[in-house]
């Protein structure tokens, strides 16, 4: 599979980009006054991709979604970093 371009976390203000090494999975995380926005992009093939944009008001709602995503077992470092970034957003 060809390496896909990624977005540098410095490219957009207050945006964190988390990417798998093979480019098949990426998360864009942004903090706002009400919580966290998370975009999950999964490249299924050279021409197919799936994107979900979610907003979380609290850490508990994020964890419920996080724990149901089976790709966390395929890309454990990506998901570890994702959880770390979102936890930082909801720190008091």
C-alpha positions, 0 to 999 in steps of 0.5 A: 500500500502506498504511503498517504500524506498526513497532516502535521500537527503544526499545520493547523492551530490547536489540531493534533494529528495522530497517524499510523506508520502505514498511513491506513489510519489517522485521527485529527483531534481538536479541543474547543470550549465544549470538549473534543472533536475527533475525526477518524479516517481509515483508508480501506484501499487506494480509492476508498476511505471512511471518515467519522467526525465525533464530538465528545463532551466528556472523557466517559463518552470518548472512552465508550467509543474508544473501547468499541473500536477493534482497530485499537488492537491492530494499531495499539500505539496510535490508540494509546496516543489518541487516548493520551491526547483526549485525556489531556483535553479533559484534564481539570 
